Amino acid sequence: MASLRDLRRRIKSISSTQKITKAMKAVAAAKMRRAQDNVLAARPFARRVRDVLGRVGSASVGMKHPLLAVREPQKVAYIVVTADRGLCGGFNANVLKMGVQETKNRQNVEIITLGRKGRDFFRNRGYNIAQQYVGIGDANPSLTNEVARFVIDKYTAEEYDEVYLIYSQFVNVLVQKPVVQKILPVEPPEGEADEKKVDYIFEPDAENIMGSLLPMYIQNSLFQALLETNAGFYSAQMTAMDNATKNAADMIERLTLSMNRARQAAITTEISEIVSGAAALE
């Protein structure tokens, strides 16, 4: 059995850890609420962009644009979005696991990482990293625009034949679902089956409109992925720190019980020794 000094030292250490996890939970909860509001506010715009893209695409069937060109997938790029930090349960691990599954059967693959955890994971395993972005913090439109320009230029130059986006979709505080989204070549979503076909009049023309709409769609997809990742990360971290705080409380309770038993046994031993010594003097 551990000594009283060791038990007291362990209780003190766990109590200090519990204070840290409790504080981290409070910080994550505050940031999670703001991140959740941001992602929910951005989703209607993302849906509207997809809807407009689908309508314009259905009305301009056969139109040629570099971002719509379909080629044999010889070289594929994956944009993997993770958090910069850990202490969030399996949040980052689930996204990275999906990234490994998606790339394992590909011969010529490049990885574009957003987030320190993804960069460290793929770099340590020898993957070909084309671009890496760390310290991403909250969703930054300038960052997503830079990434969008990079993949658009690569795809237009036919250096990439397909580009996929892997991130964790925020479902609720307890659920974050890793998803894979194909962003290049752009595949305009199909309209509803019962939607009436409408002949649109384009001004100035469909090519110019699609030329502006397609890059906007890619930029918005990346920005939405960052928003979803932030909301999911803070939710996962809040849950992980809450569990850690509760586990620390359970450990302190068990160690306190062991310490009381050890102290009681020591007192009983001392009393027995005193009684035995007094009896020996008689």
C-alpha positions in Angstrom: 0.0 0.0 0.0 1.2 3.5 -0.8 2.4 5.7 2.1 0.4 8.6 3.4 2.9 11.0 1.9 2.6 9.4 -1.5 -1.2 9.5 -1.4 -1.3 13.1 -0.3 1.1 14.0 -3.1 -1.0 12.2 -5.7 -4.2 13.9 -4.4 -2.6 17.3 -4.6 -1.3 16.7 -8.2 -4.7 15.5 -9.4 -6.4 18.4 -7.8 -4.1 20.8 -9.7 -4.9 19.0 -12.9 -8.6 19.1 -12.2 -8.5 22.9 -11.8 -6.8 23.1 -15.2 -9.3 20.9 -17.0 -12.2 22.8 -15.3 -10.8 26.1 -16.6 -10.3 24.7 -20.1 -13.8 23.4 -20.2 -15.1 26.9 -19.3 -13.0 28.5 -22.0 -14.0 25.9 -24.6 -17.7 26.3 -23.7 -17.5 30.1 -24.3 -15.7 29.7 -27.6 -18.0 26.9 -28.7 -21.1 29.0 -28.4 -19.6 31.7 -30.6 -18.3 29.1 -33.1 -21.7 27.3 -33.2 -23.5 30.6 -33.9 -21.0 31.4 -36.7 -21.5 28.0 -38.4 -25.3 28.1 -38.1 -25.3 31.6 -39.5 -23.1 30.7 -42.5 -25.0 27.5 -43.6 -27.9 29.4 -45.3 -25.5 31.3 -47.5 -23.6 28.1 -48.4 -26.9 26.4 -49.3 -27.9 29.3 -51.4 -24.6 29.3 -53.3 -25.1 25.6 -54.1 -28.7 26.3 -55.1 -27.7 29.1 -57.5 -24.9 27.0 -58.9 -27.3 24.2 -59.5 -29.8 26.4 -61.2 -27.2 28.2 -63.4 -25.5 24.9 -64.2 -28.7 23.2 -65.3 -29.6 26.1 -67.5 -26.2 26.2 -69.2 -25.6 22.5 -69.9 -22.7 21.9 -72.2 -20.9 25.1 -71.2 -17.1 24.7 -71.0 -15.1 26.1 -68.1 -11.7 25.0 -66.8 -13.1 24.2 -63.3 -15.8 22.0 -64.8 -13.4 20.0 -67.0 -13.5 16.3 -66.1 -10.2 14.4 -66.6 -8.9 10.9 -65.8 -7.7 11.2 -62.1 -4.0 10.7 -62.5 -3.0 13.2 -59.7 -5.3 13.9 -56.8 -5.1 16.5 -54.0 -6.7 16.2 -50.6 -7.3 19.2 -48.4 -7.4 17.9 -44.8 -8.7 20.3 -42.2 -7.9 19.6 -38.5 -7.4 21.7 -35.4 -4.1 23.2 -34.3 -4.4 21.7 -30.8 -5.4 18.5 -29.1 -7.1 17.6 -25.8 -10.3 17.1 -27.8 -10.9 13.4 -27.6 -11.0 11.6 -31.0 -11.9 14.8 -33.0 -8.6 15.1 -34.9 -8.0 11.4 -35.0 -11.3 10.7 -36.8 -10.5 13.2 -39.6 -7.0 11.9 -40.0 -8.2 8.3 -40.1 -10.6 9.2 -43.0 -7.8 10.9 -44.8 -5.6 7.8 -44.6 -8.5 5.6 -45.8 -9.2 7.9 -48.8 -5.6 8.1 -49.9 -4.3 4.6 -49.3 -5.5 3.3 -52.7 -4.3 6.3 -54.7 -0.9 6.3 -56.5 -0.2 10.0 -57.0 -1.5 12.0 -54.1 -0.7 15.4 -52.6 -1.9 16.6 -49.2 -2.8 20.2 -48.3 -3.1 20.5 -44.6 -5.0 23.2 -42.6 -4.1 22.8 -38.9 -1.0 21.7 -37.0 -2.3 18.3 -36.1 -2.9 17.3 -39.7 0.5 18.7 -40.8 2.4 16.8 -38.1 0.5 13.6 -38.8 1.1 13.4 -42.5 4.7 14.8 -42.3 5.7 12.2 -39.8 4.4 9.5 -42.1 6.1 10.6 -45.2 3.2 11.9 -47.2 3.7 14.4 -50.0 2.5 17.7 -48.5 2.0 20.4 -51.2 1.0 23.2 -48.8 0.6 23.5 -45.1 -1.2 26.1 -43.0 -0.8 26.2 -39.2 -2.0 28.6 -36.5 -5.3 28.9 -38.4 -7.3 29.9 -35.2 -10.8 31.0 -36.0 -12.1 30.8 -39.6 -10.3 33.4 -41.7 -11.7 34.3 -45.2 -8.2 35.4 -46.4 -6.8 32.0 -45.6 -9.5 30.1 -47.4 -9.2 32.5 -50.4 -5.5 31.7 -50.6 -6.1 28.0 -50.4 -8.8 28.3 -53.1 -6.5 30.2 -55.4 -3.8 27.6 -55.0 -6.0 24.6 -55.9 -7.7 26.5 -58.7 -4.4 27.4 -60.3 -3.2 23.9 -60.0 -6.4 22.4 -61.4 -6.5 25.0 -64.3 -2.8 24.1 -65.1 -3.9 20.4 -65.1 -1.4 19.6 -62.3 -4.4 18.2 -60.3 -7.1 16.2 -61.9 -9.3 16.0 -58.8 -9.4 17.9 -55.4 -11.2 16.6 -52.3 -11.9 18.3 -49.0 -11.9 16.3 -45.8 -13.1 17.9 -42.6 -15.3 17.3 -39.6 -18.9 18.4 -39.9 -20.5 19.9 -36.8 -23.8 18.0 -36.0 -24.3 18.9 -32.4 -22.2 19.4 -29.2 -21.7 15.6 -28.9 -21.5 14.6 -32.5 -18.9 15.6 -35.2 -19.0 13.7 -38.4 -15.9 13.4 -40.7 -17.0 14.0 -44.4 -15.3 14.0 -47.8 -16.4 16.6 -50.3 -15.3 16.7 -53.9 -14.7 20.4 -54.9 -12.8 20.0 -58.2 -14.0 19.4 -60.8 -17.0 21.4 -59.7 -20.2 19.3 -60.0 -23.2 21.6 -59.9 -25.8 20.0 -57.7 -28.9 18.8 -59.5 -32.2 20.5 -58.8 -35.2 18.9 -57.2 -37.0 16.3 -59.3 -40.2 18.2 -59.4 -38.6 21.6 -60.0 -39.8 23.3 -63.2 -37.2 23.9 -65.9 -36.6 27.6 -66.3 -35.0 29.3 -69.3 -32.7 32.0 -67.8 -31.5 35.1 -69.5 -27.9 35.7 -68.6 -26.4 39.2 -68.5 -23.7 39.6 -69.7 -23.5 35.8 -70.4 -23.4 32.4 -68.7 -19.6 32.0 -69.0 -18.9 35.2 -67.1 -21.4 34.3 -64.4 -20.0 30.9 -64.0 -16.5 32.3 -64.0 -17.4 34.3 -60.9 -19.7 31.7 -59.3 -17.4 28.7 -59.5 -14.4 30.2 -57.5 -16.9 31.6 -55.0 -18.3 28.1 -54.5 -14.9 26.7 -53.8 -13.9 29.5 -51.5 -17.2 29.2 -49.6 -16.8 25.4 -49.3 -13.4 25.9 -47.7 -14.6 28.7 -45.4 -17.6 26.5 -44.3 -15.2 23.6 -43.6 -13.2 25.9 -41.3 -16.3 27.1 -39.5 -17.5 23.5 -39.0 -14.1 22.4 -37.8 -13.9 25.2 -35.2 -17.4 24.5 -33.8 -16.6 20.8 -33.7 -13.2 21.3 -32.1 -14.5 23.4 -29.2 -17.5 21.1 -28.7 -15.2 18.1 -28.5 -12.7 19.9 -26.2 -15.5 21.0 -23.9 -16.8 17.4 -23.7 -13.3 16.0 -23.2 -12.4 18.4 -20.4 -15.7 17.8 -18.7 -15.0 14.1 -18.7 -11.5 14.7 -17.5 -12.8 16.9 -14.6 -15.2 14.2 -13.6 -12.6 11.5 -13.8 -10.3 13.6 -11.6 -13.0 13.9 -9.0 -13.5 10.1 -9.0 -9.7 9.5 -8.6 -9.5 12.1 -5.7 -12.4 10.3 -4.0 -10.8 6.9 -4.3 -7.4 8.2 -3.2 -8.9 10.0 -0.3 -10.6 6.8 0.8 -7.3 4.9 0.5 -5.5 7.6 2.5 -8.1 7.5 5.3 -7.7 3.7 5.4 -4.0 4.0 5.5 -4.1 6.6 8.3 -6.6 4.5 10.2 -4.3 1.5 9.9 -1.4 3.5 11.1 -3.3 4.8 14.1 -4.4 1.3 15.0 -0.9 0.0 14.7 0.4 2.8 17.0 -2.3 2.1 19.6 -1.5 -1.6 19.5 2.2 -0.9 20.0 1.4 1.4 23.0 -0.9 -1.2 24.6 1.7 -3.9 24.0 4.4 -1.8 25.5 2.3 -0.9 28.6 1.4 -4.6 29.1 5.1 -5.5 28.9 5.9 -3.1 31.7 3.4 -4.6 34.1 
